[in-house]
Amino acid sequence: MNRGNFVPFEVKMRAAGVMEAAISAFRHNYEALCREETGLIPEEAIRPAEGLPVFEPGSEGFAPELLSQTVVIKLNGGLGTSMGLQKVKSVLEVRPGVAFLDLIVRQIVALRQASGSKVRLLLMNSFSTSEDTLGYLARHADGGFAEASEVELMQNQVPKIDEATLAPAEWPANPSLEWCPPGHGDLYPALVGSGWLDRLLADGVKYAFVSNSDNLGAVLEPGLLKHFAESGAPFLMEVTRRTPADRKGGHLAVRRDNQRLLLREVAQCPDADLDAFQDIDKHQYFNTNSIWLRLDLLKQRLEEGGGVLPLPMIRNRKTVDPRDKSSTSVIQLEVAMGAAIECFEGAQAIEVSRARFAPVKSTADLFALRSDAYSVGDDGRVELVEFRKGVPPVVKLDDSYKLVDSLGALGVPSLAACEEVAIEGLVSFSEGVILRGKVAFSAPAGGVKSVASGTYSDGEFAL
């Protein structure tokens, strides 16, 4: 087979029922791969983004006429495998009996009640998360959230590429491993190919707010919706200031040749420029993966591009069976949703509070979220308690707590006044434990050590 022959991919994808818009998007990236484009963005080609407008939440209420034209889209395609889950992460409990999905539904219901508008919700599910998600949403059937035809936007899957031949990877032992997700940049072909883009526009929906389902800080704010609507911009990215914890995360920059904003991920940074990439004083803004879209202008841009947004291709080298490092070497092509900022003339970015970026990526994040450092409102909003002034507690757990199941035995101490907590060894917090300042607990190997009720302030506690 000749290197660079797309026909076998086209045949394979059509046989699997992949939508035409996704095939076209994959062809765009595959051809870039065959042209030996690296997808790299060198430091010399960009300059730092500076002086972005800062969003300050006000007391304005929702404008019903804007909300009636808005859809909330949650990216819900990820499994919580890094935390030992084999199901969709959004069914994890934040409070007893209350999962991420429950809070997302609460948020939409609250928006509808506050405005009298039928704010729409779409969940961008993957083949791995669809069944779990729709099954869980059955408890919200009365609100119309359980019908796939009303709430589901399906993410596509694309073939893995044999690195040696650039042909579709084959793995007869488990053919499902021949496929991979195309990244959340698949949002755009999924909207088109599913028919949802035309359906929303026909219903008078003009604006979309898109964020990750595990980011409970990303709620639809009336001031941001008003700002976006009045700006006339086709695309708005929410960014926040980078901290040392964000050194490896994608940052915003400006391309020198056309002065357009762009998003650079670490996989797109040449090794020689890694120090500059990680310089948080130089590249100050971090992509929260929350964006606003003008759907009518998205449709127009897609039509101009023959149905494809020319998103920068991200090349990832893997093995076809990720658990077998001796299996066939493959390339997985991905695209990032936020990279579309460079595809629109007049796209904008706005700096938001760090409170709008609170994803749960680890058991440490979940441990903090389940504590009284956060409040959970009837409207589904999850916010740091006022005392913390927008600064979350730092949680450091050893590998004993890598899996979600391990948190059950750990217990939930008060973290409202805790600046940092570190835990080594098997520990169990009794009811009524209050942690203040910077504290550390260590337990010797062999058995679980209990922490008695009481207040523990600024110190190291050997159990």
C-alpha positions as CSV (number, residue, x, y, z in Angstrom):
1,M,0.0,0.0,0.0
2,N,1.3,3.4,-0.9
3,R,2.1,5.8,1.9
4,G,-0.5,8.6,2.1
5,N,-3.4,6.8,0.5
6,F,-6.6,8.0,2.2
7,V,-9.0,5.7,0.5
8,P,-8.6,2.8,3.0
9,F,-9.4,5.2,5.8
10,E,-12.5,6.5,4.0
11,V,-13.7,3.0,3.4
12,K,-13.1,2.0,7.0
13,M,-14.8,5.1,8.5
14,R,-17.9,4.8,6.2
15,A,-18.3,1.1,7.1
16,A,-18.3,2.1,10.8
17,G,-20.9,4.8,10.2
18,V,-18.7,7.7,10.9
19,M,-20.3,11.0,9.7
20,E,-19.1,12.7,6.6
21,A,-18.1,15.9,8.4
22,A,-15.8,13.9,10.6
23,I,-14.3,12.0,7.6
24,S,-13.6,15.4,6.0
25,A,-11.9,16.7,9.1
26,F,-9.8,13.6,9.5
27,R,-8.8,13.8,5.8
28,H,-7.6,17.4,6.4
29,N,-5.4,16.2,9.3
30,Y,-4.2,13.1,7.6
31,E,-3.1,15.0,4.5
32,A,-1.2,17.4,6.8
33,L,0.6,14.4,8.3
34,C,1.5,13.1,4.9
35,R,2.9,16.5,4.0
36,E,5.1,15.9,7.0
37,E,3.7,18.9,8.8
38,T,4.7,18.6,12.4
39,G,2.0,20.8,13.9
40,L,4.7,22.6,15.9
41,I,4.5,26.3,16.7
42,P,8.0,27.7,17.3
43,E,8.5,30.6,19.7
44,E,9.8,32.8,16.9
45,A,6.5,32.6,15.1
46,I,4.5,34.0,18.0
47,R,4.4,36.8,20.6
48,P,2.7,36.7,24.0
49,A,-0.9,37.7,24.4
50,E,-1.1,40.8,26.6
51,G,-3.6,43.2,28.0
52,L,-6.8,41.1,27.6
53,P,-10.0,42.5,29.0
54,V,-10.9,41.3,32.5
55,F,-14.4,40.0,33.3
56,E,-15.8,41.4,36.5
57,P,-19.1,39.6,37.6
58,G,-21.8,42.2,38.3
59,S,-25.3,42.0,39.7
60,E,-27.0,42.0,36.4
61,G,-29.8,39.4,35.9
62,F,-30.2,37.1,32.9
63,A,-31.7,38.6,29.8
64,P,-34.4,36.2,28.8
65,E,-34.1,37.2,25.1
66,L,-30.4,36.1,25.1
67,L,-30.9,32.9,27.1
68,S,-33.7,31.8,24.8
69,Q,-31.0,31.9,22.1
70,T,-28.4,30.0,24.0
71,V,-27.3,26.3,24.3
72,V,-25.0,25.0,27.0
73,I,-22.8,22.2,25.7
74,K,-20.8,20.1,28.1
75,L,-17.9,17.9,26.9
76,N,-18.7,14.6,28.5
77,G,-16.6,12.1,26.6
78,G,-14.0,11.2,29.2
79,L,-13.8,8.2,31.5
80,G,-12.3,8.6,34.9
81,T,-9.6,5.9,34.2
82,S,-6.9,7.9,35.9
83,M,-8.9,7.5,39.1
84,G,-9.7,3.9,38.6
85,L,-13.1,4.4,37.0
86,Q,-14.4,2.4,34.1
87,K,-17.4,4.7,33.6
88,V,-18.1,8.3,32.7
89,K,-16.4,10.7,35.2
90,S,-19.5,12.9,35.5
91,V,-21.4,10.2,37.5
92,L,-18.9,10.7,40.4
93,E,-20.6,12.0,43.5
94,V,-19.7,15.5,44.7
95,R,-21.9,15.1,47.7
96,P,-23.7,12.0,48.9
97,G,-26.2,11.2,46.2
98,V,-25.3,14.2,44.1
99,A,-23.1,13.7,41.0
100,F,-21.6,16.1,38.5
101,L,-24.5,15.3,36.1
102,D,-27.1,16.2,38.8
103,L,-25.4,19.6,39.3
104,I,-25.3,20.3,35.6
105,V,-29.1,19.6,35.4
106,R,-29.7,21.8,38.4
107,Q,-27.8,24.6,36.7
108,I,-30.0,24.4,33.6
109,V,-33.2,24.1,35.6
110,A,-32.2,27.2,37.6
111,L,-31.5,29.1,34.4
112,R,-34.8,28.2,33.0
113,Q,-36.7,29.2,36.2
114,A,-34.8,32.5,36.6
115,S,-35.4,33.6,33.1
116,G,-38.5,31.9,31.9
117,S,-36.5,30.8,28.9
118,K,-35.9,27.2,27.8
119,V,-32.2,27.1,28.0
120,R,-31.0,24.1,26.1
121,L,-28.4,21.5,27.3
122,L,-26.3,19.2,25.1
123,L,-23.9,16.6,26.4
124,M,-21.1,15.7,24.0
125,N,-20.8,12.0,24.8
126,S,-18.4,9.4,23.4
127,F,-19.1,5.8,22.6
128,S,-17.6,5.0,26.0
129,T,-19.8,7.4,28.0
130,S,-23.2,7.5,26.2
131,E,-24.8,4.5,27.9
132,D,-23.7,5.4,31.4
133,T,-24.8,9.0,30.9
134,L,-28.2,8.4,29.5
135,G,-28.8,5.7,32.1
136,Y,-28.0,8.1,34.9
137,L,-30.1,10.9,33.4
138,A,-33.2,8.6,33.6
139,R,-33.7,10.1,37.1
140,H,-34.2,13.5,35.4
141,A,-36.7,12.3,32.9
142,D,-39.4,14.7,34.2
143,G,-37.3,17.6,33.1
144,G,-36.7,16.2,29.6
145,F,-33.1,15.4,30.2
146,A,-33.2,11.6,29.5
147,E,-33.9,11.5,25.8
148,A,-30.8,11.1,23.7
149,S,-32.6,13.0,20.8
150,E,-32.9,16.0,23.1
151,V,-29.6,16.1,25.0
152,E,-26.9,14.0,23.2
153,L,-24.3,15.2,20.8
154,M,-22.1,12.1,19.9
155,Q,-18.4,12.5,19.6
156,N,-16.8,10.7,16.6
157,Q,-14.1,8.1,16.6
158,V,-11.2,8.0,14.1
159,P,-8.8,5.3,13.0
160,K,-5.3,5.0,14.5
161,I,-2.6,5.2,11.9
162,D,0.2,2.6,11.5
163,E,3.3,4.7,11.9
164,A,5.4,2.6,9.6
165,T,3.0,2.5,6.6
166,L,0.6,5.4,7.3
167,A,-2.2,2.9,6.6
168,P,-5.1,2.2,9.0
169,A,-3.7,0.3,12.0
170,E,-4.9,-3.3,12.3
171,W,-5.3,-5.2,15.6
172,P,-7.5,-8.3,15.0
173,A,-7.1,-9.4,18.7
174,N,-9.2,-6.4,19.6
175,P,-10.5,-4.4,16.7
176,S,-11.9,-1.7,19.0
177,L,-8.3,-0.7,19.7
178,E,-7.9,0.4,16.1
179,W,-9.9,3.5,16.9
180,C,-9.3,6.5,19.1
181,P,-11.1,9.8,20.0
182,P,-10.2,12.8,17.9
183,G,-10.0,15.2,20.8
184,H,-12.5,17.8,21.8
185,G,-11.9,19.7,18.5
186,D,-14.3,17.1,17.2
187,L,-17.1,19.4,18.5
188,Y,-17.3,21.2,15.2
189,P,-17.7,18.3,12.8
190,A,-20.0,16.6,15.4
191,L,-22.3,19.6,15.4
192,V,-22.4,19.6,11.7
193,G,-22.6,15.9,11.0
194,S,-25.2,15.2,13.6
195,G,-27.5,17.8,12.2
196,W,-27.5,19.7,15.6
197,L,-26.0,22.9,14.2
198,D,-28.8,23.3,11.6
199,R,-31.4,22.2,14.2
200,L,-30.3,24.7,16.8
201,L,-30.2,27.5,14.2
202,A,-33.6,26.6,13.0
203,D,-34.8,26.9,16.6
204,G,-33.4,30.4,16.9
205,V,-30.4,29.4,19.0
206,K,-27.5,31.8,18.2
207,Y,-25.0,31.4,21.1
208,A,-23.3,28.3,22.6
209,F,-21.4,28.1,25.8
210,V,-19.1,25.1,25.8
211,S,-17.1,23.7,28.8
212,N,-15.9,20.4,30.4
213,S,-18.4,18.5,32.4
214,D,-15.9,18.0,35.2
215,N,-15.3,21.8,35.5
216,L,-18.0,22.8,38.0
217,G,-16.7,26.3,38.0
218,A,-17.8,26.8,34.4
219,V,-21.4,28.0,34.7
220,L,-23.3,30.3,32.3
221,E,-22.8,33.8,33.6
222,P,-25.2,36.5,32.5
223,G,-22.5,39.1,32.3
224,L,-20.3,37.0,30.0
225,L,-23.3,36.1,27.8
226,K,-24.1,39.8,27.5
227,H,-20.5,40.7,26.8
228,F,-20.2,38.1,24.1
229,A,-23.5,39.0,22.4
230,E,-22.6,42.7,22.4
231,S,-19.1,42.1,21.1
232,G,-20.3,40.6,17.8
233,A,-17.3,38.2,17.9
234,P,-17.6,34.8,16.4
235,F,-15.6,33.1,19.1
236,L,-14.6,34.0,22.7
237,M,-12.2,32.0,24.9
238,E,-12.2,32.2,28.6
239,V,-8.6,32.4,30.0
240,T,-7.1,32.8,33.4
241,R,-3.6,33.7,34.7
242,R,-1.2,30.8,34.6
243,T,0.3,29.6,37.9
244,P,3.3,27.2,38.4
245,A,0.7,24.3,38.3
246,D,-0.2,25.3,34.7
247,R,3.3,25.4,33.2
248,K,2.5,22.4,31.0
249,G,-1.0,23.5,30.0
250,G,-1.9,25.2,26.7
251,H,-1.4,28.9,26.6
252,L,-2.7,31.8,24.5
253,A,-0.4,33.7,22.1
254,V,-0.5,35.9,19.0
255,R,0.8,34.7,15.6
256,R,3.2,37.3,14.3
257,D,2.4,37.0,10.6
258,N,-1.4,37.6,10.8
259,Q,-1.8,39.0,14.4
260,R,-4.5,36.3,15.2
261,L,-4.8,34.8,18.6
262,L,-3.8,31.2,18.8
263,L,-3.7,28.3,21.3
264,R,-0.4,26.5,21.7
265,E,-0.4,23.1,23.5
266,V,2.7,21.5,24.8
267,A,2.6,18.9,22.1
268,Q,2.9,21.7,19.6
269,C,6.0,23.2,21.2
270,P,9.4,22.4,19.8
271,D,11.7,20.9,22.4
272,A,14.1,23.8,22.0
273,D,11.3,26.3,23.0
274,L,10.0,24.4,26.1
275,D,11.6,26.8,28.6
276,A,9.7,29.7,26.9
277,F,6.5,27.7,26.8
278,Q,6.7,27.1,30.5
279,D,7.6,30.7,31.3
280,I,4.4,31.8,33.0
281,D,5.5,35.5,33.2
282,K,6.0,35.6,29.5
283,H,3.0,33.6,28.4
284,Q,0.5,34.7,31.1
285,Y,-2.8,33.2,29.9
286,F,-4.1,29.7,30.4
287,N,-6.9,28.2,28.3
288,T,-9.7,27.1,30.6
289,N,-11.4,25.1,27.8
290,S,-14.5,27.2,28.2
291,I,-15.5,28.9,25.0
292,W,-18.4,30.9,23.5
293,L,-19.5,30.4,19.9
294,R,-21.8,32.3,17.5
295,L,-23.4,29.4,15.8
296,D,-24.5,31.3,12.7
297,L,-21.0,32.5,12.2
298,L,-19.6,29.0,12.8
299,K,-21.9,27.7,10.0
300,Q,-20.7,30.5,7.7
301,R,-17.0,29.7,8.5
302,L,-17.6,26.0,7.9
303,E,-19.2,26.7,4.5
304,E,-16.2,28.9,3.5
305,G,-13.9,26.0,4.4
306,G,-15.8,23.3,2.6
307,G,-17.3,22.0,5.8
308,V,-14.0,21.8,7.7
309,L,-12.4,24.1,10.3
310,P,-8.6,24.0,9.6
311,L,-7.6,23.2,13.1
312,P,-3.9,22.6,13.8
313,M,-3.2,18.9,13.9
314,I,-1.7,17.4,17.1
315,R,0.3,14.2,16.5
316,N,0.5,11.7,19.3
317,R,2.7,8.6,19.1
318,K,1.3,5.5,20.9
319,T,1.1,1.8,20.6
320,V,-2.1,0.3,19.2
321,D,-2.7,-1.5,22.5
322,P,-1.7,1.1,25.1
323,R,-1.1,-1.7,27.6
324,D,1.3,-3.6,25.3
325,K,4.3,-1.5,24.5
326,S,5.5,-4.1,22.0
327,S,2.4,-3.8,19.9
328,T,2.3,-1.8,16.6
329,S,3.5,1.8,16.8
330,V,0.7,4.1,15.8
331,I,0.0,7.8,15.3
332,Q,-3.2,9.3,16.8
333,L,-4.3,12.6,15.3
334,E,-6.1,15.0,17.6
335,V,-7.4,18.5,17.5
336,A,-8.1,20.9,20.3
337,M,-11.4,22.7,20.6
338,G,-9.8,26.0,21.7
339,A,-7.5,26.0,18.7
340,A,-10.4,27.2,16.6
341,I,-9.7,30.7,18.0
342,E,-7.2,31.1,15.1
343,C,-9.8,30.1,12.5
344,F,-12.1,33.1,13.1
345,E,-11.4,36.7,12.0
346,G,-12.2,38.8,15.1
347,A,-12.0,36.0,17.6
348,Q,-11.5,37.3,21.2
349,A,-10.3,36.1,24.6
350,I,-11.3,37.4,28.1
351,E,-9.6,36.9,31.4
352,V,-11.9,35.4,34.0
353,S,-11.5,34.5,37.7
354,R,-9.6,31.3,38.6
355,A,-12.9,30.3,40.3
356,R,-14.3,29.5,36.8
357,F,-11.6,26.9,36.3
358,A,-12.0,24.1,38.8
359,P,-11.8,20.8,37.0
360,V,-11.6,17.4,38.8
361,K,-8.6,15.6,37.3
362,S,-7.5,13.6,40.3
363,T,-8.6,12.1,43.7
364,A,-6.9,15.1,45.4
365,D,-9.2,17.5,43.5
366,L,-12.3,15.3,44.4
367,F,-11.2,15.2,48.1
368,A,-11.2,19.0,48.2
369,L,-14.4,19.4,46.3
370,R,-16.2,17.0,48.7
371,S,-15.2,19.2,51.7
372,D,-16.7,22.3,53.2
373,A,-14.1,24.4,51.4
374,Y,-16.8,24.4,48.7
375,S,-20.5,25.2,48.9
376,V,-23.1,23.6,46.6
377,G,-26.1,25.7,45.9
378,D,-29.6,24.6,45.0
379,D,-28.9,26.2,41.6
380,G,-26.1,23.7,41.0
381,R,-23.4,26.2,41.5
382,V,-20.2,25.0,43.2
383,E,-18.1,27.7,44.7
384,L,-15.3,28.1,47.2
385,V,-16.7,29.5,50.5
386,E,-16.2,33.2,50.9
387,F,-13.6,32.8,53.6
388,R,-11.2,31.3,51.1
389,K,-11.2,34.4,48.8
390,G,-11.1,32.3,45.7
391,V,-8.0,30.2,46.7
392,P,-8.6,26.4,46.9
393,P,-6.9,24.3,49.4
394,V,-3.8,22.4,48.2
395,V,-4.2,18.7,48.6
396,K,-1.3,16.2,48.4
397,L,-2.2,12.5,48.5
398,D,0.3,9.7,48.2
399,D,-0.3,6.8,45.8
400,S,-2.5,5.0,48.3
401,Y,-5.3,7.3,47.2
402,K,-4.9,7.2,43.5
403,L,-8.2,5.5,43.0
404,V,-11.6,6.9,43.9
405,D,-12.6,3.9,46.0
406,S,-9.8,4.8,48.5
407,L,-11.5,8.1,49.4
408,G,-14.4,6.4,51.1
409,A,-12.2,5.1,54.0
410,L,-10.3,8.4,54.2
411,G,-13.3,10.4,55.3
412,V,-14.0,14.1,54.8
413,P,-12.4,16.5,57.3
414,S,-13.2,20.3,57.3
415,L,-10.9,22.1,54.9
416,A,-12.7,25.5,55.0
417,A,-9.7,27.0,56.8
418,C,-7.0,24.7,55.5
419,E,-4.3,26.1,53.2
420,E,-2.5,22.8,52.5
421,V,-2.9,19.2,53.6
422,A,-0.5,16.3,52.8
423,I,-1.3,12.7,53.6
424,E,1.0,9.7,53.5
425,G,0.0,6.2,54.4
426,L,-3.5,4.9,55.2
427,V,-5.4,7.4,57.3
428,S,-9.0,7.7,58.4
429,F,-10.4,11.0,59.5
430,S,-13.1,10.7,62.2
431,E,-16.2,12.9,62.1
432,G,-15.5,16.4,63.4
433,V,-11.9,16.7,62.3
434,I,-11.0,20.3,61.4
435,L,-7.8,21.2,59.5
436,R,-6.3,24.7,59.6
437,G,-3.3,26.2,57.9
438,K,-0.7,23.8,56.6
439,V,-0.9,20.3,58.0
440,A,0.6,16.9,57.2
441,F,-0.4,13.4,58.4
442,S,1.8,10.3,58.1
443,A,0.9,6.8,59.0
444,P,3.3,3.8,59.1
445,A,2.8,0.8,56.8
446,G,0.4,-1.8,58.0
447,G,-3.2,-1.0,58.9
448,V,-5.2,2.2,58.9
449,K,-4.5,4.9,61.5
450,S,-7.5,7.0,62.7
451,V,-7.4,10.8,63.3
452,A,-9.6,11.6,66.3
453,S,-12.1,14.4,66.2
454,G,-10.6,17.8,66.9
455,T,-8.8,20.7,65.4
456,Y,-5.3,20.3,63.8
457,S,-3.4,23.4,63.0
458,D,-0.1,24.1,61.2
459,G,2.0,21.1,61.9
460,E,3.1,17.6,61.0
461,F,1.2,14.7,62.7
462,A,2.7,11.3,62.9
463,L,0.1,8.7,63.7
